[in-house]
Amino acid sequence: MAGKYYEEFEVGETIVHEKRRTVSERDNQVFCDMTMNQQPLHLDAEFAAETQFGERLVNGIYTMALATGLSIPDTTDGTIVANLSYDDVEHPNPVFHGDTVRAESTVLDKRETSDGERGVVTMRVDAYKLDPDADDGETLVCTFERTVLSLKREHAE
């Protein structure tokens, strides 16, 4: 188990997640099919070619889900009780087929539950795509707050 227990999170710490994923056309197609999102901007190359983007975009909800998945091993794998909320989601830049995405999580807040047996942790998750044309080699593509109910080590089963 690689996740952190409540007491291991430190407000202000940033956890850089080493896992990355290059998003394929198949990833986007399957996600759109599974969620019944048939938006042509994600699926229709001819339609997308006529937009300001010039090509199909990866579904933004997939990008958010991918960022969450990339963050789980280092934050909540095996130590979470529940995801409580996802808030303030923004997609400042698009993701295209072939882009490689990475994520990092910054702990914004934490507090014990009223019974003292668990804790609530809020993290900002930032997802970046590797971008050789950007000044620092990457571009922010998704940011959101994720609030979780976390186990305390002493009460873990």
BALOBA-1460 file (C-alpha; in Angstrom, 3 decimals):
// residues 157
<rec num="1" residu="m" x="0.000" y="0.000" z="0.000"/>
<rec num="2" residu="a" x="1.527" y="3.292" z="-1.101"/>
<rec num="3" residu="g" x="-1.166" y="5.763" z="-0.047"/>
<rec num="4" residu="k" x="-0.841" y="8.121" z="2.907"/>
<rec num="5" residu="y" x="-2.760" y="7.947" z="6.134"/>
<rec num="6" residu="y" x="-4.386" y="11.155" z="7.356"/>
<rec num="7" residu="e" x="-1.557" y="12.061" z="9.725"/>
<rec num="8" residu="e" x="1.038" y="11.710" z="6.928"/>
<rec num="9" residu="f" x="-0.442" y="14.528" z="4.832"/>
<rec num="10" residu="e" x="1.123" y="17.936" z="5.424"/>
<rec num="11" residu="v" x="-0.727" y="21.115" z="4.434"/>
<rec num="12" residu="g" x="1.313" y="22.871" z="1.758"/>
<rec num="13" residu="e" x="3.209" y="19.799" z="0.571"/>
<rec num="14" residu="t" x="3.245" y="19.069" z="-3.155"/>
<rec num="15" residu="i" x="3.431" y="15.442" z="-4.223"/>
<rec num="16" residu="v" x="4.807" y="15.007" z="-7.737"/>
<rec num="17" residu="h" x="3.400" y="11.786" z="-9.198"/>
<rec num="18" residu="e" x="5.964" y="9.871" z="-11.241"/>
<rec num="19" residu="k" x="3.452" y="7.866" z="-13.304"/>
<rec num="20" residu="r" x="2.541" y="9.332" z="-16.695"/>
<rec num="21" residu="r" x="0.301" y="8.271" z="-19.532"/>
<rec num="22" residu="t" x="0.306" y="9.029" z="-23.221"/>
<rec num="23" residu="v" x="-3.331" y="9.380" z="-24.248"/>
<rec num="24" residu="s" x="-4.273" y="7.362" z="-27.300"/>
<rec num="25" residu="e" x="-7.140" y="7.765" z="-29.727"/>
<rec num="26" residu="r" x="-8.483" y="4.480" z="-28.364"/>
<rec num="27" residu="d" x="-8.453" y="5.823" z="-24.766"/>
<rec num="28" residu="n" x="-10.578" y="8.781" z="-25.841"/>
<rec num="29" residu="q" x="-12.923" y="6.676" z="-27.997"/>
<rec num="30" residu="v" x="-13.538" y="4.054" z="-25.311"/>
<rec num="31" residu="f" x="-14.113" y="6.686" z="-22.615"/>
<rec num="32" residu="c" x="-16.617" y="8.540" z="-24.818"/>
<rec num="33" residu="d" x="-18.365" y="5.255" z="-25.643"/>
<rec num="34" residu="m" x="-18.521" y="4.168" z="-21.993"/>
<rec num="35" residu="t" x="-19.937" y="7.514" z="-20.858"/>
<rec num="36" residu="m" x="-22.237" y="7.856" z="-23.892"/>
<rec num="37" residu="n" x="-20.675" y="11.225" z="-24.751"/>
<rec num="38" residu="q" x="-20.868" y="11.479" z="-28.526"/>
<rec num="39" residu="q" x="-19.657" y="15.075" z="-28.792"/>
<rec num="40" residu="p" x="-18.200" y="15.335" z="-32.330"/>
<rec num="41" residu="l" x="-15.335" y="17.520" z="-31.096"/>
<rec num="42" residu="h" x="-14.001" y="14.368" z="-29.392"/>
<rec num="43" residu="l" x="-14.844" y="11.806" z="-32.061"/>
<rec num="44" residu="d" x="-15.288" y="13.289" z="-35.548"/>
<rec num="45" residu="a" x="-12.004" y="14.277" z="-37.229"/>
<rec num="46" residu="e" x="-13.727" y="16.213" z="-40.037"/>
<rec num="47" residu="f" x="-15.884" y="18.158" z="-37.608"/>
<rec num="48" residu="a" x="-12.963" y="18.903" z="-35.299"/>
<rec num="49" residu="a" x="-10.778" y="20.032" z="-38.218"/>
<rec num="50" residu="e" x="-13.196" y="22.929" z="-38.760"/>
<rec num="51" residu="t" x="-12.945" y="24.150" z="-35.145"/>
<rec num="52" residu="q" x="-10.394" y="26.499" z="-33.566"/>
<rec num="53" residu="f" x="-8.497" y="23.418" z="-32.362"/>
<rec num="54" residu="g" x="-8.046" y="21.857" z="-35.807"/>
<rec num="55" residu="e" x="-8.246" y="18.316" z="-34.472"/>
<rec num="56" residu="r" x="-10.155" y="16.136" z="-32.014"/>
<rec num="57" residu="l" x="-9.828" y="16.944" z="-28.325"/>
<rec num="58" residu="v" x="-9.503" y="14.342" z="-25.600"/>
<rec num="59" residu="n" x="-12.616" y="14.395" z="-23.422"/>
<rec num="60" residu="g" x="-11.960" y="16.732" z="-20.478"/>
<rec num="61" residu="i" x="-13.628" y="14.402" z="-17.997"/>
<rec num="62" residu="y" x="-11.207" y="11.691" z="-19.125"/>
<rec num="63" residu="t" x="-8.325" y="14.090" z="-18.479"/>
<rec num="64" residu="m" x="-9.651" y="14.754" z="-14.970"/>
<rec num="65" residu="a" x="-10.157" y="11.036" z="-14.309"/>
<rec num="66" residu="l" x="-6.652" y="10.293" z="-15.588"/>
<rec num="67" residu="a" x="-5.150" y="12.945" z="-13.297"/>
<rec num="68" residu="t" x="-7.037" y="11.412" z="-10.370"/>
<rec num="69" residu="g" x="-5.800" y="7.944" z="-11.289"/>
<rec num="70" residu="l" x="-2.208" y="9.126" z="-11.626"/>
<rec num="71" residu="s" x="-2.438" y="10.646" z="-8.137"/>
<rec num="72" residu="i" x="-3.965" y="7.697" z="-6.274"/>
<rec num="73" residu="p" x="-0.852" y="5.523" z="-5.717"/>
<rec num="74" residu="d" x="0.926" y="8.337" z="-3.864"/>
<rec num="75" residu="t" x="-2.055" y="9.736" z="-1.971"/>
<rec num="76" residu="t" x="-4.971" y="7.431" z="-1.203"/>
<rec num="77" residu="d" x="-4.202" y="3.906" z="-2.430"/>
<rec num="78" residu="g" x="-5.463" y="1.654" z="0.378"/>
<rec num="79" residu="t" x="-5.946" y="4.515" z="2.852"/>
<rec num="80" residu="i" x="-9.125" y="6.142" z="1.575"/>
<rec num="81" residu="v" x="-12.600" y="5.689" z="2.985"/>
<rec num="82" residu="a" x="-14.317" y="7.743" z="0.263"/>
<rec num="83" residu="n" x="-13.923" y="10.519" z="-2.255"/>
<rec num="84" residu="l" x="-16.135" y="13.297" z="-0.911"/>
<rec num="85" residu="s" x="-15.984" y="15.902" z="-3.664"/>
<rec num="86" residu="y" x="-14.341" y="17.250" z="-6.777"/>
<rec num="87" residu="d" x="-14.543" y="21.039" z="-6.953"/>
<rec num="88" residu="d" x="-13.347" y="24.014" z="-8.986"/>
<rec num="89" residu="v" x="-12.551" y="21.972" z="-12.098"/>
<rec num="90" residu="e" x="-10.846" y="23.909" z="-14.871"/>
<rec num="91" residu="h" x="-9.474" y="22.860" z="-18.265"/>
<rec num="92" residu="p" x="-7.240" y="25.783" z="-19.307"/>
<rec num="93" residu="n" x="-5.707" y="23.985" z="-22.313"/>
<rec num="94" residu="p" x="-6.728" y="21.048" z="-24.499"/>
<rec num="95" residu="v" x="-5.300" y="17.540" z="-24.588"/>
<rec num="96" residu="f" x="-4.883" y="15.840" z="-27.966"/>
<rec num="97" residu="h" x="-4.282" y="12.215" z="-28.958"/>
<rec num="98" residu="g" x="-0.617" y="11.450" z="-28.361"/>
<rec num="99" residu="d" x="-0.136" y="13.940" z="-25.515"/>
<rec num="100" residu="t" x="1.601" y="12.626" z="-22.400"/>
<rec num="101" residu="v" x="-0.029" y="13.697" z="-19.134"/>
<rec num="102" residu="r" x="1.474" y="13.878" z="-15.644"/>
<rec num="103" residu="a" x="-0.013" y="15.106" z="-12.352"/>
<rec num="104" residu="e" x="0.886" y="16.553" z="-8.974"/>
<rec num="105" residu="s" x="-1.166" y="17.073" z="-5.840"/>
<rec num="106" residu="t" x="-0.836" y="19.892" z="-3.322"/>
<rec num="107" residu="v" x="-2.418" y="19.433" z="0.108"/>
<rec num="108" residu="l" x="-4.624" y="22.468" z="0.780"/>
<rec num="109" residu="d" x="-6.339" y="21.545" z="4.030"/>
<rec num="110" residu="k" x="-6.875" y="18.732" z="6.505"/>
<rec num="111" residu="r" x="-9.034" y="18.242" z="9.583"/>
<rec num="112" residu="e" x="-10.034" y="15.364" z="11.810"/>
<rec num="113" residu="t" x="-13.573" y="14.051" z="11.769"/>
<rec num="114" residu="s" x="-15.705" y="14.730" z="14.853"/>
<rec num="115" residu="d" x="-15.124" y="11.189" z="16.138"/>
<rec num="116" residu="g" x="-11.349" y="11.588" z="15.681"/>
<rec num="117" residu="e" x="-11.077" y="8.257" z="13.871"/>
<rec num="118" residu="r" x="-10.556" y="9.600" z="10.348"/>
<rec num="119" residu="g" x="-9.632" y="12.809" z="8.603"/>
<rec num="120" residu="v" x="-10.760" y="14.949" z="5.699"/>
<rec num="121" residu="v" x="-8.010" y="16.005" z="3.295"/>
<rec num="122" residu="t" x="-8.405" y="18.478" z="0.419"/>
<rec num="123" residu="m" x="-5.839" y="18.464" z="-2.365"/>
<rec num="124" residu="r" x="-5.476" y="20.503" z="-5.538"/>
<rec num="125" residu="v" x="-4.589" y="18.195" z="-8.408"/>
<rec num="126" residu="d" x="-2.838" y="19.778" z="-11.376"/>
<rec num="127" residu="a" x="-2.441" y="17.858" z="-14.642"/>
<rec num="128" residu="y" x="0.126" y="18.879" z="-17.236"/>
<rec num="129" residu="k" x="0.867" y="17.698" z="-20.730"/>
<rec num="130" residu="l" x="4.467" y="17.498" z="-21.833"/>
<rec num="131" residu="d" x="4.949" y="20.335" z="-24.319"/>
<rec num="132" residu="p" x="8.358" y="20.990" z="-25.870"/>
<rec num="133" residu="d" x="7.136" y="24.382" z="-27.122"/>
<rec num="134" residu="a" x="6.302" y="25.632" z="-23.599"/>
<rec num="135" residu="d" x="8.906" y="27.597" z="-21.657"/>
<rec num="136" residu="d" x="9.146" y="24.960" z="-18.923"/>
<rec num="137" residu="g" x="8.394" y="21.963" z="-21.144"/>
<rec num="138" residu="e" x="4.793" y="21.437" z="-20.071"/>
<rec num="139" residu="t" x="1.339" y="23.023" z="-20.172"/>
<rec num="140" residu="l" x="-1.391" y="22.936" z="-17.505"/>
<rec num="141" residu="v" x="-4.401" y="21.077" z="-18.912"/>
<rec num="142" residu="c" x="-6.617" y="20.419" z="-15.882"/>
<rec num="143" residu="t" x="-6.812" y="21.566" z="-12.279"/>
<rec num="144" residu="f" x="-9.318" y="20.677" z="-9.572"/>
<rec num="145" residu="e" x="-9.761" y="20.169" z="-5.851"/>
<rec num="146" residu="r" x="-10.260" y="16.629" z="-4.583"/>
<rec num="147" residu="t" x="-11.537" y="16.093" z="-1.032"/>
<rec num="148" residu="v" x="-11.198" y="12.654" z="0.531"/>
<rec num="149" residu="l" x="-12.106" y="10.919" z="3.766"/>
<rec num="150" residu="s" x="-8.851" y="9.303" z="4.876"/>
<rec num="151" residu="l" x="-8.051" y="6.601" z="7.378"/>
<rec num="152" residu="k" x="-5.876" y="7.369" z="10.378"/>
<rec num="153" residu="r" x="-3.123" y="4.817" z="10.842"/>
<rec num="154" residu="e" x="-4.261" y="3.818" z="14.346"/>
<rec num="155" residu="h" x="-7.783" y="3.038" z="13.091"/>
<rec num="156" residu="a" x="-6.854" y="1.218" z="9.875"/>
<rec num="157" residu="e" x="-8.073" y="-2.345" z="9.664"/>
